[in-house]
Amino acid sequence: MIQLWRLESLSATYDQALFLQELWSTSQGRLFESSLSSVLSGAVTSDGALPSVNYLHLGQHANFLTLAISPLVVVMGRWALPFAQVSVLTASGLVLWRIASRCLDADLAFRITVAYFFSGAILGPAIENFHDLIWIPLLGFLVVEGLMERHRWQVLLSAVLLLLVREDSGLVLFSLGLWALIRRPSERYWGVALMLGALGWVLIVTGWIQPAVDSSLADRFLAEKFGHLVEDPSRGTVALMLAMLREPLAVLQALVSPPGATLGFVLALTLPLLFIPLLSVDALLLVSAPLFVALVSQGRTALAVTLRYVLALVPGLYLGAVLWWQAHPLAWHQRQVRMVWTGAVTLGLVLTIVGNPHRSFSAVIPDSFVPWIHVSPRTMLHRREAALKAVAKVPAEASVAADTPLLPLLAQREALIRFPNSVRFKDREGVVRSVDYVVAFSGYYTPLAPVFKRERRVQIKIRAQVQELLAKGDYKLIHCEGGAFVLRRVQDRVPDQKTTPGISSHCDALA
């Protein structure tokens, strides 16, 4: 229900639209294509190039497995993504329950499963924009279950699928193999095979497949995450790993810096499990590689507990807890332990909801307490109505530039770019074109602009860009209602001829 409300209230934003466009293009036979992904490429963000309609998202993330959802997009449209997102994460919890119930008492297995569903590490990624990491808990659980039950085909199939999630999912598989090597003597050969397979896949994808498509991985993503550790991350993954080995003190400093945020991150992740993973050698091995990357990375997303990146840690944390309880069964029978655990799960859930991750609970949780900023559900529905009226003015095949809240409503088309970044793009032949329509929702930001700098800057930029387009005569205002407006490109305009802004002087969205 929360995901449905996010779509209806315009809370779903850029990544939701990006993946919808990529999967829609894939369903049309154009694998990985996304003009919205092109907007985020290194060439556009760093070098000022124009986005292109035939850009391949593969250059940024090798999300082969996610393309399997594309037939659902044909059947369900934009609703396919939240359906798949919630379904896969729910299935992961059921597999966790199956594993735990085989190792532990039914009540304890149930408690671990409840902790999974109520944790911020699952609830946050379940209610944010669609992402390609939803598969990691499910496949990670299946790999370890296969190793524990000695189901060879399950291990092999789940491991292959796990590698196809994304280029960095090999880190998860590497940790699972390391655990099998050290903690499961009967499966040590499988552990070595998983580690070698994971390492080889990561090197092949990041060193050959992705650079052959686009340089964004090296130019943008490695620089954003590891630019503080190496002078030139653009040299690639292998060079980055070697540079880290040469600078152990810098890596060690990055692991614990900033100390407060690092400690808070670890405690928040383990709170729903009563901090048991901190005592578990199995958990430490199972999360070793992805936790290392999370701690040494820089940027605001590195230590965020409710963002999708923490899903790489979920298999290790929860299976590590299961194995610890299996080795310490008497601890569960202490009444105080059960009471404290209930309080820990409840506290974690309350903190997650009050934190309003991804503004998914903004209908009931204010966006700001001091000063008080709260957009009521009625206002959200009014904004939805205004947005749908504006989007209805755009033909299905038209090229569009739209600002962020409107992108998921327009993503099932070939040419869609972010406004106000640009109104120009490259078509399949490389010819520079201007979009047919511009759709923006300046009024969406009005309740938030007085407090939040980002929303204020976006609103100001949208209004300035639209006034410039109208003043040049390149576009004509054809719709303005409820803070949303639509511009249509003027066809065959005589050079240097100015068009009258028309109703723009009476449009509250441009005030």
C-alpha positions in Angstrom: 0.0 0.0 0.0 2.8 2.4 0.8 4.4 1.8 -2.7 1.0 2.5 -4.3 0.6 5.7 -2.3 4.1 6.8 -3.3 3.2 6.5 -7.0 -0.2 8.2 -6.5 1.2 11.0 -4.4 4.2 11.8 -6.7 6.6 10.6 -4.0 8.3 8.2 -6.4 11.0 10.0 -8.2 14.0 9.6 -10.5 15.2 6.0 -10.1 11.6 4.8 -10.3 11.3 6.4 -13.7 14.8 5.3 -14.9 14.1 1.7 -14.2 10.6 1.8 -15.6 12.0 3.3 -18.9 14.8 0.8 -19.0 12.4 -2.2 -18.5 9.9 -0.7 -20.9 12.7 -0.3 -23.6 13.8 -3.9 -22.9 10.2 -5.1 -23.4 10.4 -3.4 -26.8 13.5 -5.3 -27.7 16.0 -2.5 -26.8 17.9 -4.0 -23.9 19.3 -1.6 -21.2 18.2 1.6 -23.1 17.3 4.6 -21.1 17.6 8.3 -21.9 17.1 9.0 -18.1 20.1 6.9 -17.4 22.0 8.9 -20.0 21.3 12.1 -18.0 23.3 10.5 -15.1 26.2 9.3 -17.2 29.7 10.7 -16.6 29.7 12.3 -20.1 26.6 14.4 -19.3 27.2 15.2 -15.6 31.0 15.9 -16.0 31.6 16.8 -19.6 28.4 18.7 -20.5 27.4 16.3 -23.2 23.7 15.9 -24.2 21.7 12.8 -23.2 20.9 10.3 -25.9 17.9 8.0 -26.3 20.0 4.9 -27.1 22.3 5.1 -24.1 22.7 1.8 -22.3 22.3 1.7 -18.6 24.7 -1.3 -18.6 27.6 1.2 -18.6 26.6 2.2 -15.1 25.2 -1.0 -13.6 25.2 -4.5 -15.0 21.7 -5.3 -13.8 21.1 -8.3 -16.1 18.7 -10.1 -13.7 16.4 -7.1 -13.4 15.6 -7.2 -17.1 13.6 -10.3 -16.3 10.9 -8.0 -14.9 10.3 -6.4 -18.3 7.4 -8.7 -19.3 5.6 -7.5 -16.2 5.8 -3.9 -17.4 3.9 -4.9 -20.6 1.1 -6.4 -18.5 1.1 -4.1 -15.4 2.7 -0.9 -16.6 4.2 1.3 -13.9 2.7 -0.9 -11.2 5.0 -3.7 -12.2 8.0 -2.2 -10.4 6.5 -1.9 -6.9 4.8 -5.3 -7.3 8.2 -6.9 -8.1 10.0 -5.0 -5.4 7.7 -5.9 -2.5 7.2 -9.5 -3.8 11.0 -10.3 -4.0 11.8 -8.8 -0.6 8.8 -10.7 0.9 10.0 -14.0 -0.7 13.4 -13.3 0.9 11.8 -13.2 4.4 10.0 -16.5 3.7 13.3 -18.2 2.7 14.9 -16.8 5.9 12.0 -18.3 7.9 12.6 -21.6 6.2 16.3 -21.6 7.1 15.7 -20.5 10.7 12.9 -22.9 11.4 15.2 -25.8 10.4 17.9 -24.6 12.8 16.0 -23.1 15.7 12.9 -23.3 17.8 9.8 -22.1 16.0 9.3 -19.1 18.3 12.9 -18.0 17.8 12.7 -18.5 14.1 9.6 -16.4 14.0 11.2 -13.7 16.0 14.2 -13.4 13.6 11.7 -13.3 10.7 9.8 -10.5 12.4 13.0 -8.6 12.9 13.8 -8.9 9.2 10.5 -7.4 8.1 10.5 -4.6 10.7 14.1 -3.6 10.3 15.0 -0.4 8.6 17.4 -2.3 6.3 14.4 -4.0 4.7 11.6 -1.6 5.3 13.6 1.3 3.9 14.6 -0.4 0.6 11.1 -1.9 0.3 9.4 1.5 0.2 11.9 3.6 -1.7 12.2 4.0 -5.5 12.6 0.7 -7.4 16.2 -0.5 -7.5 18.1 -3.5 -8.8 19.4 -4.7 -5.4 16.1 -6.3 -4.4 17.4 -9.7 -5.4 20.4 -9.8 -3.0 18.7 -11.0 0.2 16.7 -13.7 -1.6 19.7 -15.1 -3.6 22.1 -14.7 -0.7 19.8 -16.8 1.5 19.4 -19.4 -1.2 23.2 -19.7 -1.6 23.8 -20.3 2.1 20.8 -22.6 2.4 22.2 -24.7 -0.4 25.6 -24.9 1.3 24.0 -25.9 4.6 21.7 -28.5 3.0 24.3 -29.6 0.5 22.0 -28.8 -2.5 24.6 -28.4 -5.2 22.3 -27.2 -8.0 20.7 -24.7 -5.7 24.1 -23.2 -4.8 25.2 -23.1 -8.4 22.0 -21.6 -9.8 21.6 -19.0 -7.0 25.3 -18.0 -7.2 25.0 -17.4 -11.0 21.8 -15.4 -10.5 23.4 -13.4 -7.7 26.3 -12.4 -10.0 23.7 -11.2 -12.5 22.1 -8.8 -10.1 24.8 -6.1 -10.5 28.5 -5.7 -11.0 29.1 -5.3 -7.3 26.9 -8.2 -6.1 30.0 -10.4 -6.5 31.2 -8.9 -3.3 28.3 -10.6 -1.5 29.1 -13.9 -3.1 32.8 -13.5 -2.3 31.8 -13.2 1.4 29.5 -16.2 1.3 32.4 -18.2 -0.2 34.8 -17.0 2.4 32.3 -18.1 5.1 32.0 -21.6 3.5 35.8 -21.9 3.3 36.4 -21.1 7.0 33.3 -22.2 8.8 32.1 -25.2 6.7 35.0 -27.6 6.2 32.9 -30.0 4.2 32.1 -27.2 1.7 35.5 -25.6 1.5 35.9 -26.4 -2.2 32.6 -24.7 -2.9 33.8 -21.8 -0.9 36.9 -21.4 -3.0 34.9 -21.8 -6.2 32.5 -19.1 -5.1 35.2 -16.7 -4.2 37.1 -17.2 -7.4 33.9 -17.0 -9.5 32.9 -13.8 -7.7 36.2 -12.1 -8.1 36.6 -13.2 -11.7 33.1 -11.9 -12.6 33.6 -8.5 -10.9 36.9 -8.0 -12.8 35.4 -9.1 -16.1 32.3 -6.9 -15.8 34.0 -3.8 -14.4 37.2 -4.2 -16.4 35.8 -5.2 -19.8 32.0 -5.4 -20.3 31.0 -2.1 -18.8 34.0 0.0 -20.1 33.1 -1.3 -23.6 29.7 0.3 -23.2 30.5 3.5 -21.3 33.1 5.0 -19.1 30.7 6.2 -16.4 31.7 3.5 -13.9 35.2 4.7 -13.7 34.6 8.4 -14.4 31.7 8.9 -12.0 30.9 6.0 -9.7 34.3 5.0 -8.6 35.3 8.6 -8.1 32.3 9.3 -6.1 32.8 6.4 -3.7 36.6 6.1 -3.5 38.0 9.4 -4.7 39.2 10.1 -1.2 41.4 7.0 -1.2 43.1 7.2 -4.6 44.2 10.0 -6.8 42.8 8.6 -10.1 39.9 6.1 -9.6 39.2 6.3 -13.4 42.0 3.7 -13.9 39.6 1.0 -13.1 38.7 -1.6 -10.4 42.0 -3.5 -10.4 44.0 -0.3 -10.1 41.7 0.8 -7.3 42.3 -2.5 -5.4 46.1 -2.3 -5.8 46.0 1.4 -4.6 44.2 0.4 -1.5 46.7 -2.3 -0.7 49.5 0.2 -1.0 47.7 2.6 1.4 46.6 0.4 4.3 46.6 3.3 6.8 44.4 5.4 4.7 42.0 2.5 4.3 42.0 1.8 8.0 41.2 5.5 8.7 38.4 5.4 6.2 36.9 2.3 7.8 36.3 4.1 11.2 35.7 7.7 9.9 33.6 9.4 10.9 33.6 7.3 14.1 30.2 8.5 15.4 28.4 7.8 12.1 30.2 4.5 11.6 29.2 3.3 15.1 25.6 4.5 14.6 25.4 2.7 11.3 26.5 -0.6 12.7 24.3 -0.3 15.8 21.2 0.6 13.8 21.7 -2.3 11.4 22.0 -4.8 14.3 19.4 -3.3 16.7 16.5 -5.4 15.4 18.6 -8.5 16.0 19.5 -7.5 19.5 23.1 -6.8 18.4 23.7 -10.5 18.0 25.6 -10.1 14.7 28.3 -8.2 16.6 28.9 -11.4 18.6 28.8 -13.7 15.6 31.9 -14.8 13.7 29.7 -16.2 11.0 28.0 -12.8 10.6 31.4 -11.1 10.3 32.5 -13.4 7.6 29.2 -13.3 5.7 29.2 -9.5 5.5 33.0 -8.9 5.3 33.3 -7.6 1.7 30.2 -5.5 1.4 30.6 -4.1 4.9 34.2 -3.1 4.0 33.0 -1.3 0.9 30.2 0.4 2.8 32.6 1.7 5.5 35.4 2.9 3.2 33.0 4.6 0.8 32.4 8.3 1.0 29.2 10.3 0.4 25.9 10.7 2.2 24.6 7.3 1.0 27.5 5.3 2.3 26.2 4.9 5.9 22.5 5.3 5.4 20.6 2.5 7.1 17.4 2.8 5.1 18.9 3.0 1.6 19.0 0.1 -0.9 22.8 -0.4 -0.5 22.4 -2.0 2.9 20.6 -5.0 1.3 24.1 -6.3 0.5 24.6 -6.8 4.3 21.2 -8.4 5.0 22.0 -12.1 4.1 25.1 -12.0 6.4 23.5 -10.2 9.3 20.4 -12.4 9.5 22.1 -15.7 8.7 24.9 -14.9 11.1 22.3 -14.3 13.8 20.6 -17.6 13.0 23.9 -19.5 13.3 24.7 -17.7 16.6 21.4 -18.7 18.2 21.9 -22.3 16.9 25.2 -22.4 18.8 23.7 -20.7 21.9 20.2 -22.2 22.3 19.9 -21.7 26.1 20.1 -17.9 25.8 16.7 -17.8 24.1 15.0 -19.3 27.1 15.7 -16.3 29.3 12.6 -14.2 29.7 14.6 -11.0 29.9 16.2 -11.6 26.6 12.9 -11.9 24.9 11.5 -8.8 26.5 14.6 -6.7 25.6 14.5 -8.1 22.0 10.8 -7.0 21.7 11.8 -3.5 22.8 14.7 -3.4 20.4 12.6 -4.4 17.4 9.9 -1.9 18.4 12.4 0.9 18.9 14.0 0.2 15.5 10.6 0.3 13.8 9.6 3.5 15.5 12.9 5.2 14.6 12.5 4.1 11.0 9.0 5.4 10.6 9.7 8.7 12.4 12.7 9.2 10.2 10.3 9.1 7.2 12.6 7.4 4.8 12.3 8.6 1.2 9.4 10.8 2.4 7.2 7.7 2.1 5.3 8.5 5.2 4.9 12.2 4.6 1.1 11.9 4.7 1.3 11.3 8.4 4.9 12.4 9.3 5.9 16.0 8.8 8.7 16.7 6.5 10.0 19.2 9.1 9.2 19.5 12.8 11.0 22.9 13.3 9.7 24.8 11.5 6.5 22.7 11.0 6.1 21.6 7.4 3.4 19.0 6.6 1.8 18.4 3.3 -1.6 16.8 4.0 -3.0 13.8 2.1 -5.7 16.0 0.6 -3.0 18.4 -0.7 -1.1 15.4 -2.1 -4.2 14.2 -4.0 -4.8 17.7 -5.4 -1.2 17.7 -6.6 -1.8 14.3 -8.2 -4.8 15.6 -10.0 -3.0 18.6 -11.3 -0.1 16.4 -12.5 -2.3 14.0 -14.3 -4.1 16.8 -16.1 -0.7 18.2 -17.3 0.6 14.8 -18.3 -2.6 14.1 -20.3 -1.6 16.9 -22.6 1.5 15.0 -23.9 1.1 12.4 -26.7 2.4 8.9 -26.0 5.1 9.1 -28.6 6.3 12.6 -28.0 9.7 13.5 -26.6 9.5 15.1 -23.2 11.5 17.0 -20.6 9.9 16.8 -17.2 11.0 17.6 -13.7 11.5 14.9 -11.1 8.1 14.2 -9.6 6.5 13.8 -13.0 9.1 11.4 -14.5 7.5 8.1 -13.4 4.2 9.2 -15.1 6.0 9.7 -18.4 8.7 7.0 -18.4 7.2 4.6 -20.9 8.6 6.4 -23.9 11.8 6.5 -25.8 12.9 10.2 -25.3 12.5 11.5 -21.7 15.0 13.8 -20.0 15.2 15.7 -16.8 14.0 19.3 -16.6 15.3 21.9 -16.0 18.7 20.3 -16.8 18.1 20.4 -20.5 15.5 20.4 -23.3 17.8 19.0 -25.9 18.9 15.4 -26.6 20.5 13.2 -29.3 18.3 10.9 -31.3 19.4 7.5 -32.6 21.3 9.0 -35.5 23.2 11.4 -33.1 21.2 14.4 -34.3 20.6 17.0 -31.7 16.9 17.7 -31.2 14.8 19.7 -28.8 12.0 17.9 -27.0 8.4 18.3 -28.2 7.0 19.0 -24.8 8.2 20.4 -21.5 6.1 19.3 -18.4 7.0 20.8 -15.0 5.4 21.2 -11.6 6.7 24.3 -10.0 3.8 24.2 -7.5 4.9 20.9 -6.1 7.9 22.5 -4.4 6.0 25.4 -2.9 5.2 23.9 0.6 8.8 22.7 0.9 10.8 25.6 -0.6 10.7 27.9 2.5 12.6 25.3 4.5 14.6 23.0 2.2 17.3 24.6 0.0 17.3 21.9 -2.6 13.5 22.3 -3.3 13.9 26.1 -3.3 16.8 25.9 -5.8 14.9 23.5 -8.1 11.8 25.7 -8.1 13.7 28.9 -8.9 15.6 27.1 -11.7 12.4 25.7 -13.2 10.7 29.1 -13.3 13.7 30.8 -14.8 14.2 28.1 -17.4 10.6 28.2 -18.5 10.5 32.0 -18.7 13.7 31.8 -20.9 12.1 29.2 -23.2 9.0 31.4 -23.6 10.9 34.6 -24.1 13.0 33.0 -26.9 9.8 31.8 -28.6 11.0 28.2 -28.8 8.0 27.0 -26.8 4.4 28.0 -26.3 2.5 27.6 -23.0 -0.5 25.3 -23.6 -1.6 24.4 -20.1 -1.2 25.8 -16.6 -3.3 24.6 -13.7 -2.7 23.8 -10.0 1.0 24.7 -10.2 1.7 22.4 -13.1 2.3 23.5 -16.7 3.0 22.2 -20.2 5.0 23.8 -23.0 4.8 22.7 -26.6 7.6 23.3 -29.0 6.9 25.8 -31.7 7.2 24.2 -35.1 8.8 26.0 -38.1 9.3 29.2 -36.2 10.8 32.1 -38.3 14.3 32.9 -37.0 14.5 35.8 -34.5 10.7 35.9 -34.3 9.4 36.3 -30.7 6.2 34.7 -29.6 3.9 36.2 -27.0 4.1 34.4 -23.7 0.3 34.3 -23.8 -1.3 32.9 -20.6 2.1 32.7 -18.8 1.6 36.1 -17.3 -1.5 34.7 -15.6 0.0 31.4 -14.5 0.7 31.0 -10.8 3.3 28.3 -11.5 5.6 30.9 -13.1 5.0 33.6 -10.5 
